[in-house]
Each structure stands twice: as C-alpha cells, then as structure tokens.
Amino acid sequence: MDSKATVLVGPIETLEKEALTSLYNAVGWSVYTQDPTVLIRAIEGSDFVVEARAKGTLVGLARAISDDTSIVYIQDILVHPDHQGQGLGKRLVQAILQRYDHVRQKVLLTDNRPEQIAFYESLAFHNTRNLVNTPLNAFVRIEGQELS
C-alpha cells in the first residue's frame, strides 16, 4: 500500500465488515475479529466514530463512547501498519477531542509500551500513575480474562 497516499479523516460513513476486520487483523487485534458481528455491534454502539481512508481504503479508525456531558471514553485507536508514524493516529484522536471539546473528562486505557505512553502524553493525556495533586486510580474488569 502506498504510505504516501493522501489520507482523509472524518466521521465514518458506512460500516464495511470486511474492511473493519482487515484493519483490526492488520494491527493484531484478532480477538475483535473472531466474531465480526460483535465488532460491528461495538462500532454501531459507539457515540462517535472517525475513520481514515487512503484511496478509498480504510486505514485508520477511532471511536468514542460518551454521555456528551461529563465523560468521553476513547476506544480502539487503530492505524494500519503501512500508515503508522505519519501522524494519522494523532489526527484521529484530535477529531474525537474536537467533537468532545466541551466534555470535562477524557479517558482511555492502553498497554504499558513506551511508544503508547509517549503517544498519549503527546496529546496531553496524563498517566494516573504520575498524578500527584489529583489522586486518581484507573480500574478495569475484563470478563473471561485473568488480570493479576
């Protein structure tokens, strides 16, 4: 795929099962594609979904779940490996942040890889582990998975 292609970012227009499963598989998130019907329901159940397309092909996606007042949870920020490192993930997140500019709390969960932490810090997110004057804790419960 041409990584220099013009990439358009905007609200998702149509849900294409094959394009979604291809993107999720490309970034290694195959747990989401084991049942594409569940993946589609998750996307449809989101409040706001942005996509990135290069020459008509889905190359990035991010979605948000929100009450549109006090909190927005940013979920599933994906960029096809052929398009990573070009600022596309940042553009997807910025589109969500712009849509929810009026919302006080913007939350997301990520793994502990240094590149992930650096990416979110570059977007002015703060790791709850590092907050001193705002004692927050993040908790997660994932059904069917032992976390400890």
OpenMM code with the backbone's topology and positions (N, CA, C; nanometers):
from openmm import Vec3, app, unit

residues = "MET ASP SER LYS ALA THR VAL LEU VAL GLY PRO ILE GLU THR LEU GLU LYS GLU ALA LEU THR SER LEU TYR ASN ALA VAL GLY TRP SER VAL TYR THR GLN ASP PRO THR VAL LEU ILE ARG ALA ILE GLU GLY SER ASP PHE VAL VAL GLU ALA ARG ALA LYS GLY THR LEU VAL GLY LEU ALA ARG ALA ILE SER ASP ASP THR SER ILE VAL TYR ILE GLN ASP ILE LEU VAL HIS PRO ASP HIS GLN GLY GLN GLY LEU GLY LYS ARG LEU VAL GLN ALA ILE LEU GLN ARG TYR ASP HIS VAL ARG GLN LYS VAL LEU LEU THR ASP ASN ARG PRO GLU GLN ILE ALA PHE TYR GLU SER LEU ALA PHE HIS ASN THR ARG ASN LEU VAL ASN THR PRO LEU ASN ALA PHE VAL ARG ILE GLU GLY GLN GLU LEU SER".split()
positions = [
    Vec3(0.0849, -0.1185, 0.0000),
    Vec3(0.0000, 0.0000, 0.0000),
    Vec3(0.0887, 0.1237, 0.0000),
    Vec3(0.0528, 0.2262, -0.0726),
    Vec3(0.1288, 0.3494, -0.0822),
    Vec3(0.1139, 0.4296, 0.0463),
    Vec3(0.2205, 0.4349, 0.1270),
    Vec3(0.2127, 0.5060, 0.2543),
    Vec3(0.2126, 0.6572, 0.2351),
    Vec3(0.2394, 0.7058, 0.1149),
    Vec3(0.2386, 0.8493, 0.0875),
    Vec3(0.1031, 0.8975, 0.0363),
    Vec3(0.0042, 0.8107, 0.0318),
    Vec3(-0.1280, 0.8468, -0.0200),
    Vec3(-0.1919, 0.9541, 0.0678),
    Vec3(-0.2715, 1.0404, 0.0064),
    Vec3(-0.3482, 1.1383, 0.0817),
    Vec3(-0.4493, 1.0647, 0.1674),
    Vec3(-0.4531, 1.0992, 0.2951),
    Vec3(-0.5423, 1.0307, 0.3878),
    Vec3(-0.6458, 1.1304, 0.4366),
    Vec3(-0.7714, 1.0943, 0.4210),
    Vec3(-0.8818, 1.1775, 0.4652),
    Vec3(-0.9349, 1.1231, 0.5969),
    Vec3(-0.9527, 1.2110, 0.6946),
    Vec3(-1.0046, 1.1726, 0.8257),
    Vec3(-1.1390, 1.2401, 0.8444),
    Vec3(-1.2387, 1.1628, 0.8853),
    Vec3(-1.3703, 1.2183, 0.9102),
    Vec3(-1.4611, 1.1150, 0.9725),
    Vec3(-1.5827, 1.1561, 1.0088),
    Vec3(-1.6788, 1.0615, 1.0675),
    Vec3(-1.7035, 0.9447, 0.9727),
    Vec3(-1.7178, 0.8278, 1.0293),
    Vec3(-1.7388, 0.7076, 0.9487),
    Vec3(-1.8725, 0.7195, 0.8753),
    Vec3(-1.8715, 0.6795, 0.7506),
    Vec3(-1.9926, 0.6904, 0.6695),
    Vec3(-2.0656, 0.5580, 0.6575),
    Vec3(-1.9925, 0.4503, 0.6352),
    Vec3(-2.0558, 0.3190, 0.6240),
    Vec3(-1.9698, 0.2160, 0.6958),
    Vec3(-2.0361, 0.1163, 0.7528),
    Vec3(-1.9646, 0.0074, 0.8188),
    Vec3(-1.9478, -0.1065, 0.7188),
    Vec3(-1.8251, -0.1362, 0.6872),
    Vec3(-1.7936, -0.2440, 0.5952),
    Vec3(-1.7236, -0.3537, 0.6748),
    Vec3(-1.7932, -0.4648, 0.6966),
    Vec3(-1.7411, -0.5723, 0.7802),
    Vec3(-1.6023, -0.6178, 0.7358),
    Vec3(-1.5826, -0.6387, 0.6078),
    Vec3(-1.4539, -0.6871, 0.5594),
    Vec3(-1.3429, -0.5854, 0.5833),
    Vec3(-1.3708, -0.4573, 0.5600),
    Vec3(-1.2701, -0.3532, 0.5808),
    Vec3(-1.2341, -0.3408, 0.7287),
    Vec3(-1.3364, -0.3486, 0.8153),
    Vec3(-1.3102, -0.3406, 0.9594),
    Vec3(-1.2271, -0.4587, 1.0078),
    Vec3(-1.2661, -0.5789, 0.9705),
    Vec3(-1.1919, -0.6967, 1.0164),
    Vec3(-1.0498, -0.6965, 0.9594),
    Vec3(-1.0328, -0.6506, 0.8387),
    Vec3(-0.8993, -0.6424, 0.7799),
    Vec3(-0.8113, -0.5455, 0.8592),
    Vec3(-0.8653, -0.4288, 0.8950),
    Vec3(-0.7889, -0.3305, 0.9718),
    Vec3(-0.7546, -0.3841, 1.1105),
    Vec3(-0.8528, -0.4402, 1.1796),
    Vec3(-0.8278, -0.4940, 1.3140),
    Vec3(-0.7252, -0.6068, 1.3086),
    Vec3(-0.7335, -0.6931, 1.2088),
    Vec3(-0.6349, -0.8009, 1.1943),
    Vec3(-0.4962, -0.7453, 1.1629),
    Vec3(-0.4892, -0.6405, 1.0818),
    Vec3(-0.3603, -0.5830, 1.0424),
    Vec3(-0.2819, -0.5299, 1.1621),
    Vec3(-0.3533, -0.4810, 1.2648),
    Vec3(-0.2847, -0.4296, 1.3836),
    Vec3(-0.2731, -0.5351, 1.4929),
    Vec3(-0.3162, -0.6574, 1.4624),
    Vec3(-0.3004, -0.7666, 1.5571),
    Vec3(-0.4100, -0.7784, 1.6612),
    Vec3(-0.5236, -0.7152, 1.6377),
    Vec3(-0.6337, -0.7202, 1.7339),
    Vec3(-0.7347, -0.8260, 1.6903),
    Vec3(-0.6874, -0.9469, 1.6704),
    Vec3(-0.7720, -1.0536, 1.6181),
    Vec3(-0.8804, -1.0978, 1.7155),
    Vec3(-0.8662, -1.0686, 1.8441),
    Vec3(-0.9732, -1.1039, 1.9383),
    Vec3(-1.1033, -1.0329, 1.8995),
    Vec3(-1.0918, -0.9159, 1.8392),
    Vec3(-1.2097, -0.8407, 1.7964),
    Vec3(-1.2733, -0.9015, 1.6716),
    Vec3(-1.1942, -0.9727, 1.5926),
    Vec3(-1.2447, -1.0214, 1.4646),
    Vec3(-1.2901, -1.1668, 1.4697),
    Vec3(-1.2782, -1.2298, 1.5855),
    Vec3(-1.3247, -1.3684, 1.5982),
    Vec3(-1.4743, -1.3777, 1.5726),
    Vec3(-1.5462, -1.2732, 1.6084),
    Vec3(-1.6896, -1.2656, 1.5806),
    Vec3(-1.7185, -1.1268, 1.5240),
    Vec3(-1.7100, -1.1110, 1.3929),
    Vec3(-1.7300, -0.9801, 1.3299),
    Vec3(-1.8639, -0.9149, 1.3647),
    Vec3(-1.9654, -0.9953, 1.3963),
    Vec3(-2.0955, -0.9393, 1.4341),
    Vec3(-2.0825, -0.8576, 1.5624),
    Vec3(-2.0042, -0.9079, 1.6567),
    Vec3(-1.9822, -0.8358, 1.7825),
    Vec3(-1.9031, -0.7076, 1.7563),
    Vec3(-1.8033, -0.7152, 1.6688),
    Vec3(-1.7262, -0.5960, 1.6331),
    Vec3(-1.8168, -0.4894, 1.5725),
    Vec3(-1.9022, -0.5281, 1.4803),
    Vec3(-1.9954, -0.4338, 1.4182),
    Vec3(-2.0868, -0.3721, 1.5235),
    Vec3(-2.1386, -0.4534, 1.6153),
    Vec3(-2.2248, -0.4013, 1.7225),
    Vec3(-2.1498, -0.3006, 1.8089),
    Vec3(-2.0225, -0.3274, 1.8371),
    Vec3(-1.9421, -0.2348, 1.9165),
    Vec3(-1.9262, -0.1011, 1.8447),
    Vec3(-1.8984, -0.1069, 1.7167),
    Vec3(-1.8831, 0.0165, 1.6385),
    Vec3(-2.0163, 0.0911, 1.6326),
    Vec3(-2.1244, 0.0181, 1.6033),
    Vec3(-2.2568, 0.0810, 1.5959),
    Vec3(-2.2999, 0.1385, 1.7300),
    Vec3(-2.2573, 0.0778, 1.8396),
    Vec3(-2.2944, 0.1247, 1.9726),
    Vec3(-2.2114, 0.2423, 2.0214),
    Vec3(-2.1125, 0.2807, 1.9453),
    Vec3(-2.0292, 0.3949, 1.9813),
    Vec3(-2.1036, 0.5250, 1.9519),
    Vec3(-2.0693, 0.6285, 2.0241),
    Vec3(-2.1336, 0.7583, 2.0033),
    Vec3(-2.0752, 0.8337, 1.8845),
    Vec3(-1.9455, 0.8146, 1.8614),
    Vec3(-1.8784, 0.8876, 1.7538),
    Vec3(-1.7640, 0.8005, 1.7034),
    Vec3(-1.7574, 0.7829, 1.5735),
    Vec3(-1.6526, 0.7013, 1.5124),
    Vec3(-1.5913, 0.7827, 1.3993),
    Vec3(-1.4589, 0.7911, 1.3991),
    Vec3(-1.3885, 0.8566, 1.2891),
    Vec3(-1.3048, 0.7526, 1.2171),
    Vec3(-1.2916, 0.7737, 1.0883),
    Vec3(-1.2137, 0.6824, 1.0070),
    Vec3(-1.1127, 0.7611, 0.9255),
    Vec3(-1.0118, 0.6889, 0.8801),
    Vec3(-0.9146, 0.7448, 0.7873),
    Vec3(-0.9134, 0.6541, 0.6655),
    Vec3(-0.9172, 0.7158, 0.5489),
    Vec3(-0.9165, 0.6403, 0.4233),
    Vec3(-0.8076, 0.6952, 0.3328),
    Vec3(-0.7385, 0.6025, 0.2695),
    Vec3(-0.6389, 0.6365, 0.1680),
    Vec3(-0.6836, 0.5690, 0.0396),
    Vec3(-0.7077, 0.6496, -0.0619),
    Vec3(-0.7564, 0.5970, -0.1908),
    Vec3(-0.8778, 0.5074, -0.1709),
    Vec3(-0.9661, 0.5476, -0.0801),
    Vec3(-1.0899, 0.4749, -0.0566),
    Vec3(-1.0788, 0.3567, 0.0377),
    Vec3(-0.9577, 0.3195, 0.0774),
    Vec3(-0.9366, 0.2043, 0.1648),
    Vec3(-0.9287, 0.2486, 0.3099),
    Vec3(-0.9982, 0.1771, 0.3982),
    Vec3(-0.9950, 0.2059, 0.5410),
    Vec3(-0.8563, 0.1762, 0.5957),
    Vec3(-0.7897, 0.2794, 0.6487),
    Vec3(-0.6544, 0.2627, 0.7030),
    Vec3(-0.6435, 0.3061, 0.8483),
    Vec3(-0.7510, 0.3597, 0.9048),
    Vec3(-0.7480, 0.4012, 1.0443),
    Vec3(-0.8878, 0.4203, 1.0982),
    Vec3(-0.8991, 0.4062, 1.2293),
    Vec3(-1.0297, 0.4197, 1.2939),
    Vec3(-1.0088, 0.4520, 1.4408),
    Vec3(-1.0970, 0.5318, 1.4954),
    Vec3(-1.1024, 0.5567, 1.6392),
    Vec3(-1.2481, 0.5794, 1.6749),
    Vec3(-1.2837, 0.5390, 1.7976),
    Vec3(-1.4235, 0.5554, 1.8359),
    Vec3(-1.4324, 0.6048, 1.9787),
    Vec3(-1.5481, 0.6637, 2.0105),
    Vec3(-1.5710, 0.7198, 2.1430),
    Vec3(-1.7067, 0.6770, 2.1962),
    Vec3(-1.7109, 0.6606, 2.3266),
    Vec3(-1.8336, 0.6307, 2.3997),
    Vec3(-1.8475, 0.7431, 2.5020),
    Vec3(-1.9654, 0.8064, 2.5078),
    Vec3(-1.9773, 0.9251, 2.5919),
    Vec3(-2.1213, 0.9541, 2.6326),
    Vec3(-2.1349, 1.0274, 2.7451),
    Vec3(-2.2648, 1.0831, 2.7820),
    Vec3(-2.2791, 1.2239, 2.7240),
    Vec3(-2.1736, 1.2708, 2.6544),
    Vec3(-2.1696, 1.4002, 2.5864),
    Vec3(-2.1818, 1.5187, 2.6822),
    Vec3(-2.1525, 1.4933, 2.8096),
    Vec3(-2.1577, 1.5995, 2.9084),
    Vec3(-2.0369, 1.5971, 3.0018),
    Vec3(-2.0201, 1.4851, 3.0720),
    Vec3(-1.9158, 1.4808, 3.1738),
    Vec3(-1.7983, 1.3893, 3.1399),
    Vec3(-1.8186, 1.2905, 3.0518),
    Vec3(-1.7098, 1.1969, 3.0237),
    Vec3(-1.7172, 1.1442, 2.8809),
    Vec3(-1.6003, 1.1236, 2.8249),
    Vec3(-1.5872, 1.0548, 2.6969),
    Vec3(-1.4758, 0.9520, 2.7143),
    Vec3(-1.5044, 0.8318, 2.6696),
    Vec3(-1.4079, 0.7237, 2.6736),
    Vec3(-1.3640, 0.6976, 2.5303),
    Vec3(-1.2350, 0.7119, 2.5054),
    Vec3(-1.1807, 0.6909, 2.3714),
    Vec3(-1.1350, 0.5463, 2.3611),
    Vec3(-1.1784, 0.4801, 2.2565),
    Vec3(-1.1572, 0.3362, 2.2415),
    Vec3(-1.1097, 0.3043, 2.1007),
    Vec3(-1.0342, 0.1987, 2.0868),
    Vec3(-0.9967, 0.1423, 1.9567),
    Vec3(-0.9365, 0.2439, 1.8602),
    Vec3(-0.8194, 0.2912, 1.8932),
    Vec3(-0.7459, 0.3783, 1.8016),
    Vec3(-0.6533, 0.2884, 1.7207),
    Vec3(-0.6850, 0.2738, 1.5925),
    Vec3(-0.6099, 0.1825, 1.5058),
    Vec3(-0.5602, 0.2556, 1.3820),
    Vec3(-0.4374, 0.2254, 1.3446),
    Vec3(-0.3823, 0.2740, 1.2186),
    Vec3(-0.3106, 0.1561, 1.1534),
    Vec3(-0.3456, 0.1303, 1.0290),
    Vec3(-0.2825, 0.0212, 0.9551),
    Vec3(-0.1302, 0.0395, 0.9603),
    Vec3(-0.0545, -0.0687, 0.9799),
    Vec3(0.0917, -0.0582, 0.9887),
    Vec3(0.1569, 0.0173, 0.8722),
    Vec3(0.1014, 0.0077, 0.7526),
    Vec3(0.1581, 0.0795, 0.6382),
    Vec3(0.1435, 0.2309, 0.6499),
    Vec3(0.0602, 0.2764, 0.7436),
    Vec3(0.0345, 0.4204, 0.7574),
    Vec3(0.0744, 0.4743, 0.8948),
    Vec3(0.1375, 0.3919, 0.9761),
    Vec3(0.1791, 0.4362, 1.1092),
    Vec3(0.3003, 0.5285, 1.0991),
    Vec3(0.3164, 0.6136, 1.2006),
    Vec3(0.4307, 0.7037, 1.2063),
    Vec3(0.4174, 0.8270, 1.1209),
    Vec3(0.2968, 0.8562, 1.0730),
    Vec3(0.2743, 0.9717, 0.9864),
    Vec3(0.1778, 1.0726, 1.0482),
    Vec3(0.1452, 1.0541, 1.1759),
    Vec3(0.0551, 1.1475, 1.2431),
    Vec3(-0.0917, 1.1142, 1.2274),
    Vec3(-0.1227, 1.0020, 1.1669),
    Vec3(-0.2622, 0.9665, 1.1423),
    Vec3(-0.3367, 0.9339, 1.2713),
    Vec3(-0.2735, 0.8597, 1.3616),
    Vec3(-0.3358, 0.8302, 1.4908),
    Vec3(-0.3668, 0.9579, 1.5667),
    Vec3(-0.2755, 1.0509, 1.5619),
    Vec3(-0.2958, 1.1801, 1.6288),
    Vec3(-0.4148, 1.2539, 1.5682),
    Vec3(-0.4271, 1.2503, 1.4365),
    Vec3(-0.5396, 1.3171, 1.3706),
    Vec3(-0.6722, 1.2530, 1.4088),
    Vec3(-0.6739, 1.1210, 1.4208),
    Vec3(-0.7963, 1.0523, 1.4620),
    Vec3(-0.8363, 1.0930, 1.6041),
    Vec3(-0.7405, 1.0915, 1.6954),
    Vec3(-0.7702, 1.1298, 1.8341),
    Vec3(-0.8110, 1.2762, 1.8401),
    Vec3(-0.7431, 1.3620, 1.7673),
    Vec3(-0.7782, 1.5042, 1.7677),
    Vec3(-0.9199, 1.5275, 1.7164),
    Vec3(-0.9645, 1.4482, 1.6200),
    Vec3(-1.1018, 1.4608, 1.5712),
    Vec3(-1.2012, 1.4284, 1.6828),
    Vec3(-1.1701, 1.3277, 1.7619),
    Vec3(-1.2566, 1.2942, 1.8757),
    Vec3(-1.2504, 1.4042, 1.9811),
    Vec3(-1.1310, 1.4500, 2.0129),
    Vec3(-1.1176, 1.5561, 2.1143),
    Vec3(-1.1902, 1.6835, 2.0718),
    Vec3(-1.1855, 1.7143, 1.9438),
    Vec3(-1.2568, 1.8324, 1.8939),
    Vec3(-1.4074, 1.8143, 1.9104),
    Vec3(-1.4580, 1.6978, 1.8756),
    Vec3(-1.6014, 1.6702, 1.8882),
    Vec3(-1.6478, 1.6809, 2.0335),
    Vec3(-1.5626, 1.6389, 2.1276),
    Vec3(-1.5980, 1.6384, 2.2698),
    Vec3(-1.5214, 1.7446, 2.3480),
    Vec3(-1.4904, 1.8541, 2.2843),
    Vec3(-1.4147, 1.9624, 2.3479),
    Vec3(-1.4813, 2.0109, 2.4762),
    Vec3(-1.6126, 2.0098, 2.4816),
    Vec3(-1.6890, 2.0611, 2.5953),
    Vec3(-1.6974, 1.9619, 2.7114),
    Vec3(-1.6507, 1.8406, 2.6929),
    Vec3(-1.6613, 1.7362, 2.7946),
    Vec3(-1.5384, 1.7428, 2.8857),
    Vec3(-1.5618, 1.7389, 3.0166),
    Vec3(-1.4546, 1.7578, 3.1145),
    Vec3(-1.3544, 1.6430, 3.1175),
    Vec3(-1.4015, 1.5196, 3.1280),
    Vec3(-1.3125, 1.4048, 3.1433),
    Vec3(-1.2994, 1.3270, 3.0124),
    Vec3(-1.1759, 1.3135, 2.9691),
    Vec3(-1.1455, 1.2331, 2.8504),
    Vec3(-1.0555, 1.1193, 2.8975),
    Vec3(-1.1037, 0.9965, 2.8802),
    Vec3(-1.0391, 0.8803, 2.9401),
    Vec3(-1.0077, 0.7764, 2.8333),
    Vec3(-0.8983, 0.7047, 2.8526),
    Vec3(-0.8666, 0.5897, 2.7693),
    Vec3(-0.7773, 0.4960, 2.8481),
    Vec3(-0.7764, 0.3710, 2.8062),
    Vec3(-0.6872, 0.2705, 2.8629),
    Vec3(-0.5920, 0.2262, 2.7537),
    Vec3(-0.4692, 0.1981, 2.7913),
    Vec3(-0.3711, 0.1492, 2.6951),
    Vec3(-0.2739, 0.0567, 2.7662),
    Vec3(-0.1959, -0.0130, 2.6885),
    Vec3(-0.0960, -0.1001, 2.7497),
    Vec3(0.0233, -0.0165, 2.7959),
    Vec3(0.1250, -0.0842, 2.8444),
    Vec3(0.2369, -0.0163, 2.9092),
    Vec3(0.3588, -0.0008, 2.8190),
    Vec3(0.3400, -0.0104, 2.6878),
    Vec3(0.4541, 0.0062, 2.5983),
    Vec3(0.4965, 0.1527, 2.5936),
    Vec3(0.6255, 0.1805, 2.5982),
    Vec3(0.6732, 0.3195, 2.5993),
    Vec3(0.6206, 0.4030, 2.4829),
    Vec3(0.6084, 0.3438, 2.3629),
    Vec3(0.5594, 0.4216, 2.2486),
    Vec3(0.4127, 0.4594, 2.2652),
    Vec3(0.3358, 0.3736, 2.3313),
    Vec3(0.1954, 0.4061, 2.3583),
    Vec3(0.1866, 0.5208, 2.4590),
    Vec3(0.2622, 0.5100, 2.5650),
    Vec3(0.2616, 0.6149, 2.6676),
    Vec3(0.3053, 0.7478, 2.6073),
    Vec3(0.4120, 0.7468, 2.5286),
    Vec3(0.4605, 0.8701, 2.4652),
    Vec3(0.3561, 0.9292, 2.3709),
    Vec3(0.2866, 0.8426, 2.2960),
    Vec3(0.1835, 0.8901, 2.2039),
    Vec3(0.0737, 0.9655, 2.2789),
    Vec3(0.0211, 0.9072, 2.3847),
    Vec3(-0.0883, 0.9720, 2.4576),
    Vec3(-0.0408, 1.0944, 2.5351),
    Vec3(0.0803, 1.0904, 2.5859),
    Vec3(0.1346, 1.2093, 2.6517),
    Vec3(0.1509, 1.3238, 2.5523),
    Vec3(0.1838, 1.2922, 2.4266),
    Vec3(0.1977, 1.3975, 2.3245),
    Vec3(0.0636, 1.4647, 2.2945),
    Vec3(-0.0459, 1.3977, 2.3325),
    Vec3(-0.1800, 1.4532, 2.3133),
    Vec3(-0.2352, 1.5123, 2.4431),
    Vec3(-0.1475, 1.5352, 2.5414),
    Vec3(-0.1801, 1.5976, 2.6707),
    Vec3(-0.2619, 1.5077, 2.7636),
    Vec3(-0.2551, 1.3758, 2.7432),
    Vec3(-0.3136, 1.2836, 2.8396),
    Vec3(-0.2099, 1.2587, 2.9484),
    Vec3(-0.2580, 1.2300, 3.0692),
    Vec3(-0.1692, 1.2057, 3.1822),
    Vec3(-0.1932, 1.0662, 3.2374),
    Vec3(-0.0859, 0.9960, 3.2632),
    Vec3(-0.0949, 0.8643, 3.3228),
    Vec3(-0.1351, 0.8809, 3.4694),
    Vec3(-0.2398, 0.8124, 3.5123),
    Vec3(-0.2855, 0.8270, 3.6514),
    Vec3(-0.1769, 0.7871, 3.7502),
    Vec3(-0.0833, 0.7042, 3.7095),
    Vec3(0.0271, 0.6656, 3.7976),
    Vec3(0.1151, 0.7842, 3.8349),
    Vec3(0.1163, 0.8873, 3.7499),
    Vec3(0.2064, 1.0011, 3.7702),
    Vec3(0.1379, 1.1230, 3.8309),
    Vec3(0.0084, 1.1170, 3.8565),
    Vec3(-0.0624, 1.2326, 3.9101),
    Vec3(-0.0377, 1.2460, 4.0593),
    Vec3(-0.0025, 1.3654, 4.1015),
    Vec3(0.0264, 1.3910, 4.2421),
    Vec3(-0.0884, 1.4662, 4.3076),
    Vec3(-0.1284, 1.5762, 4.2490),
    Vec3(-0.2319, 1.6612, 4.3088),
    Vec3(-0.3733, 1.6174, 4.2734),
    Vec3(-0.3869, 1.5208, 4.1883),
    Vec3(-0.5165, 1.4665, 4.1516),
    Vec3(-0.5092, 1.3154, 4.1702),
    Vec3(-0.5378, 1.2691, 4.2905),
    Vec3(-0.5221, 1.1263, 4.3179),
    Vec3(-0.6303, 1.0420, 4.2500),
    Vec3(-0.6015, 0.9951, 4.1311),
    Vec3(-0.6936, 0.9115, 4.0562),
    Vec3(-0.6393, 0.7696, 4.0477),
    Vec3(-0.7288, 0.6776, 4.0389),
    Vec3(-0.6940, 0.5396, 4.0116),
    Vec3(-0.7758, 0.4950, 3.8917),
    Vec3(-0.7192, 0.4094, 3.8106),
    Vec3(-0.7922, 0.3508, 3.6994),
    Vec3(-0.8113, 0.2035, 3.7318),
    Vec3(-0.9336, 0.1550, 3.7158),
    Vec3(-0.9658, 0.0156, 3.7410),
    Vec3(-1.0283, -0.0431, 3.6157),
    Vec3(-1.0031, -0.1708, 3.5928),
    Vec3(-1.0604, -0.2379, 3.4764),
    Vec3(-1.1016, -0.3787, 3.5168),
    Vec3(-1.2093, -0.4235, 3.4583),
    Vec3(-1.2561, -0.5616, 3.4752),
    Vec3(-1.2857, -0.6139, 3.3350),
    Vec3(-1.2166, -0.7167, 3.2953),
    Vec3(-1.2343, -0.7745, 3.1629),
    Vec3(-1.2869, -0.9168, 3.1837),
    Vec3(-1.4081, -0.9393, 3.1392),
    Vec3(-1.4703, -1.0704, 3.1574),
    Vec3(-1.3933, -1.1776, 3.0818),
    Vec3(-1.3717, -1.2892, 3.1495),
    Vec3(-1.3064, -1.4026, 3.0865),
    Vec3(-1.1554, -1.3931, 3.0816),
    Vec3(-1.0967, -1.2928, 3.1473),
    Vec3(-0.9522, -1.2773, 3.1429),
    Vec3(-0.8993, -1.2524, 3.2830),
    Vec3(-0.8000, -1.3309, 3.3223),
    Vec3(-0.7313, -1.3125, 3.4498),
    Vec3(-0.6331, -1.1981, 3.4345),
    Vec3(-0.6425, -1.0945, 3.5170),
    Vec3(-0.5550, -0.9778, 3.5033),
    Vec3(-0.4423, -0.9756, 3.6050),
    Vec3(-0.4480, -1.0566, 3.7071),
    Vec3(-0.3430, -1.0467, 3.8086),
    Vec3(-0.2358, -1.1507, 3.7898),
] * unit.nanometer
topology = app.Topology()
chain = topology.addChain("A")
for resn in residues:
    res = topology.addResidue(resn, chain)
    for name in ("N", "CA", "C"):
        topology.addAtom(name, app.Element.getBySymbol(name[0]), res)
